Amino acid sequence: MASIYRDSRGYWTATVELPPSADGTRRRKFIRRKTKTELRLALDEAEAQVRRTGDISTSSPTVEAWASYWLTEVAAKTRRPKTYTSYRAIIENHVIPVIGGVRLDKLTPAAIRKVLAKMETAGLSSTYRRNTHAVMAAMFADAERDEKIQRNPTDLVVRPRRAVVDLEVLTVAEAQRLLTTFEQSPDAFMWATFILTGARRGEIIGLEWDRVHDDVDLSWQLQRLDYAHGCRGRCGEPRPSQCPKRRFDVPDGYEHRHLHGGLHLTRPKSRAGWRTIPLVDPLQSILRTWRETAPENPWGLAFTTEYRGAVTPIDPDQATSMWNATRDAAGIDRPVRLHDLRHTTVDILDAAGVGMDTIMDIVGHSTRAMSREYRSKANRDRIRQAMLDMSASLGYDAA
């Protein structure tokens, strides 16, 4: 039975006896609360944990210490490389600077709100704050499972809403015009492939000729992966890429094929992304023509670039820069992103009367809702005609 008393500061205190350490040193857990009722509840929880696990931690790590452990031992081994990189950036740039010194057992919902408020003051979007909330929720959920904390404080904080973004999307007419004027761009064949497949950036720049036949196989994508120290930091080099024993930082079971430098072919993040698209005209003719003149490369890639006189795969960021230059040269004065060409593809398919389930299969969405969200609000012709048809059916002349 734990003893209960009031200490010199007026706090109700209880001491729980724990199993001795390996060298026989006595171990105790001190629990302090403002009221006797609160203390009894905390004491019951502590004694229940001792009965359940045989022991209880006598100290609590800081948020920074737990984050370091969690990133290395959990996130790096279970998340995809790009996801892990984004987690690490959020934690190092926004979580640790604000609450890194707080002990886990002292962590409150107010501390979580403090992180989000600091980000809002810095002008960061609600979507990014929402992602930060999700990262903290995952990190502290594992702390709860490991019984480092009694409850995940993030569960008690409302998640920020996703920001509403007005996307700049090519209209169907602009896409048609671009397909006939792309000949002015040295990468015309690649941009046509983007529009006519709705594929993602990595899927197109990572497309291999041996996956282009009667169908276009989009089961791989090109990504840049980060290096990690292979020497556990003993080499003294500040950057993992400079480590003599450097390795690529990927979790177990992660499928990837090394191409060049830090560029790899990796599997799409979801099974919905593993898809094949029937190859029909005009894309069939476009790719056939390109294949006859495309430069040879040791990776069998359909699209490459040249760097310092040598043919290399196209880096993802480089592909974005190439698109921006082509878009501007074509006279499109809106900031249409390369990824937004997927929205244009969905618009074209939708305008052609293609069903939503089929659109999902073509562009690799996992839900109909996602495909519907990709339909451009700017493409109003079909919707306007539907409203006119409805008015006519009610006897009104809405023309």
C-alpha positions in Angstrom: 0.0 0.0 0.0 1.5 3.3 -1.1 1.9 6.0 1.6 0.0 9.3 1.0 1.1 12.6 2.6 1.3 16.4 1.9 4.7 17.7 1.1 6.2 21.0 2.2 4.7 22.8 -0.8 1.2 21.6 0.0 1.0 18.9 -2.8 -0.6 15.6 -2.0 2.2 13.0 -2.6 2.4 9.2 -2.9 5.4 6.9 -3.2 5.0 3.7 -5.2 7.7 1.0 -4.6 9.0 -0.5 -7.8 11.3 -3.5 -8.6 14.9 -2.8 -7.8 17.4 -1.9 -10.5 19.9 -4.5 -11.8 22.4 -3.6 -9.2 19.9 -3.9 -6.4 19.3 -0.1 -6.0 15.9 0.8 -4.5 13.5 2.4 -7.0 10.4 4.5 -6.2 7.9 6.5 -8.2 6.8 9.8 -6.7 3.3 11.1 -7.7 2.2 14.6 -6.8 -1.2 16.2 -7.4 -3.0 19.3 -6.1 -5.9 17.4 -4.5 -6.1 14.1 -2.7 -8.8 12.9 -5.2 -6.6 13.6 -8.2 -3.7 11.8 -6.4 -5.7 8.7 -5.7 -6.8 8.5 -9.4 -3.2 8.9 -10.5 -2.0 6.4 -7.9 -4.6 3.8 -9.1 -3.4 4.2 -12.7 0.3 3.8 -11.6 -0.4 0.7 -9.5 -2.5 -0.8 -12.3 0.4 -0.3 -14.7 2.8 -2.0 -12.3 0.4 -5.0 -12.1 0.0 -5.1 -15.9 3.6 -4.6 -17.0 5.6 -5.4 -13.9 7.3 -1.9 -13.8 6.8 1.8 -14.5 9.1 4.4 -15.7 10.5 6.7 -13.0 11.4 9.5 -15.4 9.8 11.0 -18.5 11.7 12.0 -21.6 11.3 15.4 -23.1 9.4 15.9 -26.3 12.7 16.4 -28.1 14.2 13.2 -26.8 11.0 11.2 -27.7 10.9 12.8 -31.2 14.5 11.8 -31.9 13.7 8.2 -30.8 10.4 8.1 -32.7 11.9 9.5 -36.0 14.7 7.0 -35.9 13.1 3.9 -34.6 9.5 4.2 -35.8 8.9 6.7 -38.6 12.1 5.9 -40.6 11.2 2.2 -40.5 7.5 2.4 -41.3 7.0 5.5 -43.5 7.9 6.1 -47.1 11.1 8.1 -47.6 9.3 11.3 -48.7 6.8 11.0 -45.9 9.6 10.5 -43.4 11.4 13.6 -44.7 8.3 15.7 -44.4 7.7 14.4 -40.8 11.3 15.2 -39.8 11.1 18.8 -41.3 7.8 19.5 -39.4 9.2 18.2 -36.1 12.6 19.9 -36.3 11.3 23.2 -37.6 8.0 23.6 -35.8 7.5 21.2 -32.9 10.9 21.0 -31.1 11.6 24.8 -31.1 8.3 25.4 -29.3 7.8 22.4 -26.9 11.0 20.4 -27.3 11.9 20.9 -23.7 8.6 19.9 -22.2 8.5 16.5 -20.5 6.1 14.0 -22.0 4.3 13.5 -18.7 3.7 17.3 -18.5 2.4 17.6 -22.1 -1.0 19.2 -22.3 -3.4 20.2 -25.1 -2.3 23.8 -24.5 1.2 22.9 -25.6 -0.2 21.4 -28.9 -2.2 24.6 -29.5 0.9 26.6 -28.9 2.7 24.9 -31.7 -0.2 25.5 -34.1 -0.6 29.1 -33.0 3.1 29.8 -33.6 2.8 28.4 -37.1 -0.3 30.5 -37.8 1.5 33.7 -36.6 4.3 32.8 -39.0 1.7 32.8 -41.8 1.8 29.1 -42.6 -1.2 27.7 -44.3 -4.0 25.8 -42.4 -3.2 22.8 -44.5 0.4 22.7 -43.3 -0.8 23.2 -39.7 -3.3 20.4 -40.3 -0.4 18.2 -41.4 1.6 19.2 -38.3 -1.3 18.2 -36.1 -1.4 14.8 -37.8 2.4 14.3 -37.3 2.1 15.2 -33.6 -0.9 12.9 -33.3 1.0 10.0 -34.7 4.1 10.6 -32.6 2.3 11.0 -29.4 0.0 8.0 -30.1 3.1 5.8 -30.1 4.1 7.5 -26.8 0.7 6.5 -25.4 1.1 2.9 -26.7 4.5 2.7 -25.0 2.9 4.1 -21.9 5.1 7.2 -21.8 1.9 9.3 -21.5 -1.5 8.4 -20.1 -3.4 10.1 -23.0 -2.5 11.6 -26.4 -3.0 15.4 -25.9 -3.4 15.9 -29.6 -6.7 14.0 -29.5 -8.1 16.9 -27.4 -7.1 19.6 -29.9 -9.3 20.3 -33.0 -7.4 19.6 -36.2 -7.0 22.8 -38.4 -9.2 22.8 -41.5 -7.6 22.1 -44.9 -7.0 25.3 -46.8 -9.3 26.0 -49.7 -7.0 26.5 -52.8 -8.2 27.9 -56.1 -6.3 25.8 -58.6 -5.2 27.2 -61.9 -6.1 24.5 -64.4 -5.8 24.5 -68.2 -9.2 24.5 -69.9 -10.0 21.8 -72.4 -9.6 24.4 -75.2 -6.2 25.4 -73.9 -5.1 21.8 -73.7 -6.2 21.2 -77.2 -4.3 24.3 -78.4 -1.2 23.3 -76.5 -1.2 19.8 -78.0 -1.0 21.4 -81.4 1.7 24.0 -80.5 3.9 21.9 -78.3 6.1 21.3 -81.3 7.8 24.5 -80.4 9.1 22.9 -77.2 12.0 20.4 -77.2 10.1 18.3 -74.7 6.8 18.4 -76.6 6.4 14.6 -76.5 6.7 14.5 -72.7 4.1 17.2 -72.2 1.7 15.5 -74.5 2.1 12.3 -72.5 1.3 14.1 -69.3 -1.9 15.5 -70.7 -3.1 12.4 -72.5 -2.5 10.0 -69.5 -3.2 12.2 -66.4 -0.1 10.5 -64.9 1.9 12.0 -62.0 5.2 13.7 -62.5 7.3 10.8 -61.2 5.4 8.3 -63.3 6.1 10.1 -66.6 9.8 11.0 -66.0 10.3 7.5 -64.8 8.5 5.8 -67.7 10.6 3.0 -69.3 10.3 1.9 -72.9 9.8 -1.7 -71.9 6.6 -0.7 -70.2 5.1 0.9 -73.3 3.4 -1.6 -75.6 -0.3 -1.9 -76.2 -0.7 -0.3 -72.8 1.3 2.2 -70.7 2.4 0.5 -67.5 2.5 3.1 -64.7 3.7 0.8 -61.9 6.9 2.7 -61.1 7.8 6.4 -60.5 11.0 8.3 -60.4 11.9 9.9 -57.1 15.0 11.3 -55.4 15.8 9.5 -52.1 17.8 10.9 -49.2 21.1 9.5 -48.1 21.8 8.3 -44.5 25.1 7.8 -42.7 26.2 4.2 -42.9 28.7 4.8 -40.2 26.3 5.9 -37.4 27.8 9.4 -37.7 31.3 8.4 -36.9 32.9 9.8 -40.1 32.5 13.4 -38.9 31.0 14.5 -42.2 28.1 16.9 -41.7 26.1 15.7 -44.6 25.1 12.0 -45.0 25.7 12.2 -48.7 29.4 12.8 -47.9 29.7 9.8 -45.7 32.1 7.1 -47.2 29.6 4.4 -46.1 26.5 6.3 -47.1 23.3 4.4 -47.8 19.8 5.3 -49.0 17.4 5.9 -46.1 14.5 3.6 -46.9 12.3 1.3 -44.7 12.4 -2.5 -44.9 10.3 -3.8 -47.8 10.4 -0.6 -49.7 10.7 -1.4 -53.4 13.2 0.8 -55.3 15.6 0.5 -58.2 18.6 2.8 -58.3 19.1 4.7 -61.5 21.6 7.5 -61.1 22.9 9.6 -58.2 20.0 9.9 -55.7 17.4 9.1 -58.4 15.5 5.8 -58.0 12.4 4.1 -59.5 10.0 3.4 -56.7 6.5 1.9 -56.4 3.5 4.3 -56.1 2.3 4.8 -52.6 -1.0 3.1 -53.1 -2.2 0.0 -55.0 -4.6 2.4 -56.9 -1.4 3.9 -58.4 -0.3 0.5 -59.9 -2.2 0.8 -63.2 -2.0 0.3 -66.9 -3.6 2.6 -69.5 -4.5 1.4 -73.0 -2.3 3.1 -75.6 -4.4 4.7 -78.3 -4.0 7.6 -80.7 -3.0 10.3 -80.6 -0.6 9.2 -77.8 0.3 6.0 -79.6 1.5 7.9 -82.6 3.2 10.5 -80.5 5.2 7.9 -78.5 6.0 5.9 -81.7 7.5 9.0 -83.3 9.4 9.9 -80.2 10.8 6.5 -79.8 12.4 6.7 -83.3 14.4 9.8 -82.3 14.8 9.6 -78.6 18.4 9.5 -77.3 19.6 6.2 -76.1 20.2 5.9 -72.3 21.4 3.0 -70.1 18.2 3.0 -68.0 15.8 2.6 -70.9 13.8 5.7 -69.9 11.4 7.3 -72.4 12.3 10.8 -71.3 15.8 12.1 -70.3 17.7 15.3 -70.2 21.3 16.4 -70.8 23.6 17.6 -68.1 27.2 18.7 -68.9 27.2 16.8 -72.2 25.8 13.5 -70.7 22.3 12.1 -70.8 20.8 11.7 -67.4 17.3 11.0 -65.9 15.2 14.0 -65.3 15.2 15.2 -61.6 11.6 15.8 -60.3 12.4 19.4 -59.5 13.9 19.9 -62.9 10.8 18.6 -64.6 8.8 21.2 -62.7 11.1 24.0 -63.9 10.9 22.7 -67.5 7.1 22.8 -67.4 7.1 26.3 -66.0 9.3 27.5 -68.8 7.2 25.7 -71.5 3.9 27.1 -70.0 5.2 30.6 -70.0 6.5 30.3 -73.6 3.1 29.0 -74.7 1.5 32.2 -73.4 -0.4 30.7 -70.5 -0.2 33.6 -68.0 -1.7 31.7 -65.0 0.5 29.7 -62.6 -0.7 26.3 -63.7 1.4 23.7 -62.0 2.7 20.5 -63.6 0.6 18.5 -61.2 -2.5 20.4 -62.2 -2.3 18.8 -65.7 -4.0 15.8 -64.0 -7.0 18.1 -63.3 -7.0 19.0 -67.0 -7.0 15.3 -67.9 -10.0 14.6 -65.6 -11.8 17.6 -67.2 -11.2 16.2 -70.7 -12.4 12.7 -69.7 -15.4 14.2 -67.9 -16.3 16.4 -70.9 -16.1 13.3 -73.1 -18.7 11.6 -70.9 -16.3 9.1 -69.3 -17.8 7.6 -66.1 -16.2 8.5 -62.7 -15.2 4.9 -62.0 -13.2 4.7 -65.3 -11.6 8.1 -64.6 -10.5 6.7 -61.2 -8.8 3.8 -63.0 -7.1 6.0 -65.5 -5.6 8.6 -63.2 -5.0 6.3 -60.3 -7.4 7.7 -57.6 -8.5 5.5 -54.8 -11.9 7.1 -54.4 -14.6 8.7 -56.6 -14.5 11.7 -54.3 -10.9 12.3 -55.1 -11.6 12.2 -58.9 -14.6 14.5 -58.5 -12.4 17.0 -56.6 -10.0 17.0 -59.6 -12.7 18.2 -61.9 -12.0 21.9 -62.6 -14.5 24.5 -61.5 -13.5 26.5 -64.5 -14.9 23.9 -67.0 -18.6 25.0 -66.8 -19.8 24.1 -70.3 -21.2 20.6 -69.5 -22.7 21.8 -66.3 -24.4 24.8 -67.9 -25.9 22.6 -70.6 -27.2 20.2 -67.9 -28.9 23.2 -66.2 -30.4 24.3 -69.5 -31.7 20.8 -70.1 -33.3 20.7 -66.7 -35.0 24.1 -67.2 -36.3 22.9 -70.6 -37.7 19.8 -69.0 -39.7 22.0 -66.7 -41.1 24.1 -69.6 -38.9 27.1 -69.2 -36.9 28.7 -72.0 -33.6 29.5 -70.2 -31.7 30.4 -73.3 
